[in-house]
């Protein structure tokens, strides 16, 4: 029975890892994807605008 006790922790970790991956994959997309993409695009545009602004014009 020692081999069962030795195999249980890796099996439990593997099942937990697979469940985590499945949860991550399922949470991608969905109804809020367009809203999340718009927020990221706005943040990137703001960062690029700040980078391109003259050094004396930054607030």
Secondary structure, 3 states (H helix, E strand, C coil): CHHHHHHHHHHHHHHHHHHHHHHHHHHCCCCCHHHHHHHHHHHHHHHHHHHHCCHHHCC
